[in-house]
Amino acid sequence: MVTSVSTTDLAHMQAALSLARRGLGAVWPNPAVGCVIVKDARVVGRGWTAKGGRPHAETIALAQAGAAAAGATAFVTLEPCSHHGKTGPCADALIAAGIGRVVAAMEDPDPRVSGRGVERLRAAGVAVDVGCCSEAAAEINAGFFLRIGGGRPLVTLKLATSLDGRIATRSGESQWITGPSARAAGHRLRAENDAILVGSGTALADNPELTCRLAGLEDRSPVRLVVDGHLRLPLTARMVMTADRRPTWLITRSGNDPERLRAYAACGVEIIEVPMAADGKVDLPLAFGELARRGLTRVLVEGGAHMAAALMRHDLIDRLAWFRAPLLLGGDAMPALVSFGADRLAAAPRFKRLAVAELGGDLFEYLTREDPG
């Protein structure tokens, strides 16, 4: 690992990290990687993982650099891959191009790579430094790493509430608690996640489309997930009626009416059946394991209070994206989460802030779950 980083290396790696973030939500099941190739203090190649996970960032940057890659330095946000998949190893491509030095933010924990890319590069005479901006790189691909190491995607709970943590008035009015800037940021979150999930209650109450409606990012709409153990979602719901155009997955418990399931499938809805939990509902840990097996790395949860509480109860919330409006709705308004069994402060899930921003008159906080240990 590197012990010190030059200001030049830091600047180029930060540029590579910025490129990597462009792939979030669009590259699953692969990690989002950025690459910058520098020759004689000039950037000669740039790339980030393409939609669907390939070509890889290094391949794109090398193609742009051409002959200028010989003797250049490649700044990569993740260790170049060393295994053969649908494309050849990026480590081999860097070697073949004559790259003289590789600066990698961190090693890839994927067991198919896990240091082998670095070893291959060094064996070929390429100088390799690892560790520049490793924390930032790890945060970008936290979902990919959790899918590889933990068997489930990273889960972010998005909340838009009043100051006192309410998501709707007592009559159910919720549009709009937060302002236009906060709503736009919420749509950007959709674009940066592989999938967006709601429970059947929210799907029935709001009949949402769950798409990204930011100008220029309409094609970045995530997979739409509905947890519906009893198949309450009507065939006339917007998500069902547009399932032939936008990927829509219905997560339900096994043993439901096969005719009803076939009707959803005929509309283009993908059915994911998981065993029933002891409480008669969908087994959420098993469901998220199935999502990981299908390649999802990042899931954004948008509702509602019962789904949020159920996920918290199963310790499945990794991040909070909390938009807070400067208004109060009172104790008879709808809470962001219903009870999930936190009887003691010591047992309450704790989070730490990663970022805070003002969005118009609203406040946005991005938090990560603290390690209970």
VEXLONU-790982 format. One line per field, with one value per residue (C-alpha): y, x, z; residue number from 1. Coordinates in nm, 4 decimals, decimal comma. Layout:
<torros>
py = c(Y/...)
px = c(X/...)
pz = c(Z/...)
i = c(NUM/...)
</torros>
This chain:
<torros>
py = c(0,0000/0,3561/0,5535/0,8958/1,0382/1,3217/1,6070/1,5133/1,1522/1,2691/1,5047/1,2380/0,9770/1,2199/1,2708/0,8924/0,8673/1,1327/0,9246/0,6104/0,7759/0,8269/0,4530/0,4139/0,2571/0,1556/-0,0996/-0,3800/-0,6575/-0,5052/-0,2409/0,1226/0,2024/0,5103/0,5303/0,8232/0,7711/1,0375/1,0815/1,3630/1,5512/1,5369/1,3318/1,1115/0,8753/0,8710/0,6092/0,4663/0,1371/0,1359/0,0612/-0,3028/-0,3410/-0,3450/-0,2345/-0,1771/0,1637/0,0660/-0,0640/0,2606/0,4787/0,2721/0,2993/0,6761/0,6956/0,4789/0,4744/0,7415/0,4728/0,3372/0,4475/0,6326/0,6077/0,4661/0,5840/0,3265/0,3342/-0,0447/-0,3089/-0,4098/-0,7454/-1,0512/-1,3084/-1,3925/-1,3130/-1,1678/-0,9513/-1,0156/-0,9167/-0,5441/-0,6202/-0,7895/-0,4968/-0,2497/-0,4642/-0,5030/-0,1261/-0,0677/0,1168/0,1952/0,2521/0,1781/0,3634/0,1703/0,3114/-0,0320/-0,4042/-0,5791/-0,8103/-1,0192/-1,3628/-1,3867/-1,0909/-1,0180/-0,9114/-1,1198/-0,8175/-0,6363/-0,9478/-0,9865/-0,6244/-0,6354/-0,9636/-0,7900/-0,5076/-0,2504/-0,0326/-0,0524/0,1633/0,0763/0,2836/0,6349/0,7534/0,4023/0,5150/0,7123/0,4218/0,1783/0,3955/0,4130/0,0344/-0,0520/-0,2205/-0,4377/-0,5391/-0,6238/-0,8367/-1,0257/-1,0584/-1,0450/-1,1959/-0,8986/-0,5505/-0,2270/-0,0852/0,2890/0,4081/0,7390/0,9520/1,2861/1,4088/1,7022/1,8144/1,5757/1,2752/1,2594/1,1564/1,2639/1,4473/1,2496/1,2631/1,1082/1,4207/1,3952/1,5810/1,7723/1,7879/1,8806/2,1343/2,1067/2,0920/1,8033/1,6185/1,6593/1,5182/1,2267/1,1518/1,1640/0,8989/0,6852/0,7226/0,6168/0,2960/-0,0303/-0,0701/0,1119/-0,0761/-0,0140/-0,2278/-0,3156/-0,0567/0,2290/0,0839/0,0735/0,4157/0,6121/0,4065/0,5314/0,4928/0,4872/0,6313/0,8917/1,2067/1,4299/1,5784/1,3747/1,0872/0,9305/0,6223/0,5743/0,4655/0,1713/-0,1716/-0,1348/-0,3711/-0,4300/-0,6512/-0,7957/-1,1153/-1,1445/-1,0187/-0,7105/-0,5056/-0,4617/-0,5455/-0,1898/-0,0385/0,1904/-0,0289/-0,3385/-0,1640/-0,0309/-0,3451/-0,4191/-0,0928/-0,0647/-0,3675/-0,4503/-0,7307/-0,8484/-1,0134/-1,2426/-1,5457/-1,8896/-2,0691/-1,7926/-1,8476/-1,9574/-1,8016/-1,4646/-1,5034/-1,5868/-1,2728/-1,0571/-1,2402/-1,1831/-0,8096/-0,8345/-0,8469/-1,0740/-1,2830/-1,3592/-1,6149/-1,6663/-1,8777/-1,7332/-1,6073/-1,7127/-1,4095/-1,5131/-1,2383/-1,2393/-1,3474/-1,0250/-1,1512/-1,4324/-1,1859/-0,9611/-1,2634/-1,3373/-0,9790/-1,0176/-1,3418/-1,1514/-0,9031/-0,6038/-0,4133/-0,1005/-0,0796/0,2431/0,2003/0,4666/0,3377/0,3114/0,3207/-0,0514/-0,1580/0,0711/-0,0739/-0,4321/-0,3742/-0,2075/-0,5006/-0,7374/-0,5112/-0,4548/-0,0752/0,0351/0,4011/0,6745/0,9495/1,1828/1,4941/1,7112/2,0001/2,2934/2,2195/2,0285/1,7893/1,6629/1,3304/1,2328/1,2541/0,9450/0,8478/0,7642/0,4273/0,2314/0,0302/-0,2099/-0,3318/-0,0895/-0,1166/0,0014/0,2763/0,0257/-0,1788/0,1173/0,1232/0,4076/0,6003/0,8514/1,1379/1,1167/1,4364/1,7264/1,9788/2,2522/2,2053/2,5132/2,5384/2,1685/1,9814/1,6637/1,4211/1,1121/0,8647/0,5222/0,2511/0,2390/-0,0893/-0,2261/-0,3574)
px = c(0,0000/0,1142/0,2196/0,2249/0,0546/0,1772/-0,0572/-0,0397/-0,1396/-0,4174/-0,5605/-0,5619/-0,7170/-0,9881/-1,0650/-1,0848/-1,3205/-1,5434/-1,5586/-1,6389/-1,9412/-2,0906/-2,1452/-2,3406/-2,6784/-2,5955/-2,3136/-2,4451/-2,3477/-2,0026/-1,8339/-1,8286/-1,4695/-1,2973/-0,9633/-0,7403/-0,4241/-0,1538/0,1549/0,4075/0,1715/-0,1098/-0,4288/-0,4357/-0,7189/-1,0290/-1,2945/-1,5529/-1,7384/-1,9998/-2,3680/-2,4264/-2,0739/-1,8649/-1,6465/-1,4439/-1,3013/-0,9422/-1,0413/-1,2181/-0,9323/-0,6704/-0,8655/-0,8747/-0,5044/-0,3901/-0,0130/0,0288/-0,0434/0,3120/0,5088/0,2087/0,0563/-0,2948/-0,4961/-0,7675/-1,0225/-1,0165/-0,7533/-0,7583/-0,9281/-0,7151/-0,9786/-1,1480/-1,5177/-1,7151/-1,4090/-1,0370/-0,8452/-0,7813/-0,4414/-0,3392/-0,4713/-0,2651/0,0456/-0,0097/-0,0489/0,2890/0,1588/0,4573/0,2823/-0,0562/-0,1975/-0,4943/-0,7140/-0,7659/-0,7483/-1,0599/-1,2101/-1,3760/-1,2132/-1,1627/-0,9229/-0,8170/-0,4576/-0,4004/-0,4301/-0,1588/0,0613/0,0218/0,1110/0,4195/0,5329/0,5251/0,7455/0,4709/0,5179/0,2068/0,0979/-0,2171/-0,4081/-0,4544/-0,8065/-0,9001/-1,1810/-1,3565/-1,3174/-1,4584/-1,7649/-1,8391/-1,8406/-1,9753/-2,2724/-2,0582/-1,8391/-2,1414/-2,2891/-1,9586/-1,8834/-2,2252/-2,4556/-2,6912/-2,7008/-2,6369/-2,9697/-3,0351/-3,3544/-3,4703/-3,6960/-3,8621/-4,0049/-4,1047/-3,8778/-4,0601/-4,0097/-4,3520/-4,4069/-4,7711/-5,0463/-5,3039/-5,5286/-5,2536/-5,1431/-4,7722/-4,7158/-4,5060/-4,3386/-4,0011/-3,9276/-3,8153/-3,4407/-3,4857/-3,7100/-3,4524/-3,1855/-3,4173/-3,4424/-3,0642/-3,0525/-3,2784/-3,0338/-2,7433/-2,9056/-2,9602/-3,3136/-3,5831/-3,8089/-4,1487/-4,3949/-4,7372/-4,9005/-4,7102/-4,7679/-5,1430/-5,1662/-4,9483/-4,9570/-4,6028/-4,3985/-4,0659/-3,8671/-3,5933/-3,7423/-3,4344/-3,3661/-3,0979/-3,1153/-3,4446/-3,2609/-3,1078/-3,4341/-3,3631/-3,5218/-3,8553/-3,9131/-4,2409/-4,2626/-4,6126/-4,6675/-5,0383/-5,0324/-5,2409/-5,0834/-5,3498/-5,2716/-5,3782/-5,1015/-4,8643/-4,5654/-4,7400/-4,8710/-4,5233/-4,3290/-4,2618/-4,0632/-3,9122/-3,7788/-4,0282/-3,9731/-4,2420/-4,1123/-4,3677/-4,3916/-4,4067/-4,7408/-4,9484/-5,2104/-5,0216/-5,2830/-5,2316/-4,8545/-4,8901/-5,0992/-4,8186/-4,5618/-4,7716/-4,7420/-4,3633/-4,3270/-4,0494/-4,1650/-3,9297/-4,0749/-3,9158/-4,0265/-4,2692/-4,1262/-4,2581/-4,4886/-4,6519/-4,4837/-4,2081/-3,8748/-3,6840/-3,3270/-3,3867/-3,5414/-3,2370/-3,0159/-3,2122/-3,1617/-2,7866/-2,7872/-2,9507/-2,6647/-2,8111/-2,5577/-2,7499/-3,1177/-3,2984/-3,6026/-3,8733/-4,1583/-4,3395/-4,3305/-4,4025/-4,1454/-3,8831/-3,9503/-3,9388/-3,6026/-3,4713/-3,5965/-3,3958/-3,0875/-3,0987/-3,0590/-2,7025/-2,7498/-3,0043/-3,0772/-3,2875/-3,4532/-3,5991/-3,8392/-3,8682/-4,2227/-4,3998/-4,6920/-4,7540/-4,8006/-5,1163/-4,9381/-4,7870/-4,4403/-4,1446/-4,1147/-4,3600/-4,2402/-3,9551/-3,8716/-3,6070/-3,6952/-3,3594/-3,1233/-2,8407/-3,0322/-3,1263/-2,9523/-2,7039/-2,5830/-2,3077/-2,3231/-2,1238/-2,2589/-2,4952/-2,6295/-2,8917/-3,1306/-3,3417/-3,5167/-3,4678/-3,1824/-3,0300/-2,8327/-2,6561/-2,5737/-2,4138/-2,4862/-2,2327/-2,0603/-2,2285/-1,8909)
pz = c(0,0000/-0,0594/0,2465/0,0817/-0,2225/-0,4422/-0,5187/-0,8879/-0,8223/-0,5924/-0,8560/-1,1277/-0,8980/-0,7929/-1,1611/-1,2057/-0,9072/-1,0621/-1,3792/-1,1795/-1,0199/-1,3670/-1,3881/-1,0642/-1,1265/-1,4833/-1,4656/-1,2446/-1,1864/-1,2349/-1,0199/-1,1298/-1,2252/-1,3624/-1,5413/-1,6396/-1,8471/-1,8188/-2,0390/-1,9926/-1,7573/-2,0141/-1,9959/-2,3060/-2,2159/-1,9967/-1,9421/-1,7085/-1,7019/-1,9768/-1,9321/-1,8493/-1,7124/-2,0302/-2,1904/-1,8762/-1,7890/-1,8738/-2,2180/-2,3043/-2,1762/-2,3622/-2,6888/-2,6470/-2,5617/-2,8526/-2,9008/-2,6330/-2,3694/-2,4051/-2,1003/-1,9530/-1,6051/-1,5621/-1,2612/-1,1894/-0,9062/-0,8642/-0,9251/-1,2946/-1,3463/-1,4190/-1,5158/-1,8431/-1,8503/-2,1397/-2,2034/-2,1608/-1,8467/-1,8132/-1,6586/-1,9843/-2,1891/-1,9849/-2,0279/-2,4024/-2,4400/-2,2749/-1,9683/-1,7476/-1,4145/-1,2622/-0,9617/-0,8237/-0,5490/-0,3921/-0,4502/-0,5795/-0,3119/-0,5826/-0,5328/-0,9096/-0,8829/-0,5210/-0,5853/-0,8967/-1,1234/-0,9295/-0,9352/-1,3108/-1,3730/-1,1534/-1,3067/-1,6451/-1,5162/-1,4605/-1,1513/-0,9312/-0,6368/-0,4427/-0,1890/-0,3290/-0,2284/-0,1154/0,1182/-0,1552/-0,3965/-0,1412/-0,0857/-0,4584/-0,4860/-0,1408/-0,3092/-0,5349/-0,2420/-0,0261/-0,3031/-0,3374/0,0338/0,1996/-0,0595/-0,0831/-0,2370/-0,0494/0,0694/0,0984/0,2654/0,1195/0,3398/0,2713/0,6012/0,8134/1,0963/1,3284/1,1016/0,9349/0,5721/0,5331/0,7168/0,9125/0,6041/0,3893/0,2011/0,1172/-0,2118/-0,1638/0,1779/0,0306/-0,2416/-0,6069/-0,5309/-0,2894/-0,5334/-0,8101/-0,5788/-0,5076/-0,8779/-0,9051/-0,6325/-0,8500/-1,1384/-0,9162/-0,7922/-0,9755/-0,8433/-0,6488/-0,4075/-0,2522/-0,0628/-0,1946/0,0347/-0,1254/-0,4719/-0,4084/-0,2425/-0,4856/-0,8085/-0,8810/-1,1978/-1,0072/-1,2961/-1,3142/-1,4589/-1,4684/-1,8114/-1,9841/-1,7354/-1,8370/-1,9633/-1,6190/-1,4585/-1,2272/-1,2068/-1,0251/-0,7330/-0,5524/-0,2445/-0,2587/-0,0648/-0,1439/-0,5066/-0,4295/-0,7091/-0,9789/-1,3398/-1,4213/-1,2031/-1,3899/-1,3148/-1,4493/-1,7597/-1,8447/-1,7501/-2,1165/-2,1326/-1,7843/-1,5931/-1,3169/-1,0663/-0,8262/-0,5094/-0,3512/-0,1247/-0,2769/-0,3082/-0,4680/-0,7397/-1,0558/-1,2829/-1,1192/-1,1540/-1,5225/-1,5717/-1,4306/-1,6422/-1,9561/-1,8887/-1,8715/-1,4922/-1,3641/-1,0683/-0,7796/-0,5396/-0,1995/0,0970/0,3466/0,6757/1,0147/1,0220/0,6939/0,4948/0,2347/0,3829/0,3204/0,3854/0,1353/-0,1089/-0,1002/-0,1490/-0,4663/-0,5838/-0,5354/-0,7327/-1,0166/-1,0068/-0,8218/-0,6128/-0,4991/-0,4013/-0,3102/-0,0849/-0,1145/0,0913/0,2997/0,6790/0,7207/0,4628/0,6160/0,9613/0,8333/0,6685/0,9836/1,1891/0,9691/0,9817/0,6058/0,5943/0,5160/0,4244/0,4907/0,2394/0,4494/0,3066/0,5824/0,5210/0,7666/0,8802/1,1564/1,1107/1,4630/1,6328/1,4442/1,1069/0,9407/1,0708/0,8491/1,0213/1,2308/1,5296/1,4585/1,8077/1,9355/2,3071/2,4394/2,3279/2,3208/2,0636/1,8419/1,5018/1,4865/1,1840/1,1176/0,8704/0,5499/0,3954/0,4688/0,2173/0,1944/-0,0964/-0,1308/0,2046/0,2824/0,4481/0,3036/0,5172/0,3860/0,6613/0,6894/0,9406/1,2204/1,2865/1,6016/1,7117)
i = c(1/2/3/4/5/6/7/8/9/10/11/12/13/14/15/16/17/18/19/20/21/22/23/24/25/26/27/28/29/30/31/32/33/34/35/36/37/38/39/40/41/42/43/44/45/46/47/48/49/50/51/52/53/54/55/56/57/58/59/60/61/62/63/64/65/66/67/68/69/70/71/72/73/74/75/76/77/78/79/80/81/82/83/84/85/86/87/88/89/90/91/92/93/94/95/96/97/98/99/100/101/102/103/104/105/106/107/108/109/110/111/112/113/114/115/116/117/118/119/120/121/122/123/124/125/126/127/128/129/130/131/132/133/134/135/136/137/138/139/140/141/142/143/144/145/146/147/148/149/150/151/152/153/154/155/156/157/158/159/160/161/162/163/164/165/166/167/168/169/170/171/172/173/174/175/176/177/178/179/180/181/182/183/184/185/186/187/188/189/190/191/192/193/194/195/196/197/198/199/200/201/202/203/204/205/206/207/208/209/210/211/212/213/214/215/216/217/218/219/220/221/222/223/224/225/226/227/228/229/230/231/232/233/234/235/236/237/238/239/240/241/242/243/244/245/246/247/248/249/250/251/252/253/254/255/256/257/258/259/260/261/262/263/264/265/266/267/268/269/270/271/272/273/274/275/276/277/278/279/280/281/282/283/284/285/286/287/288/289/290/291/292/293/294/295/296/297/298/299/300/301/302/303/304/305/306/307/308/309/310/311/312/313/314/315/316/317/318/319/320/321/322/323/324/325/326/327/328/329/330/331/332/333/334/335/336/337/338/339/340/341/342/343/344/345/346/347/348/349/350/351/352/353/354/355/356/357/358/359/360/361/362/363/364/365/366/367/368/369/370/371/372/373)
</torros>
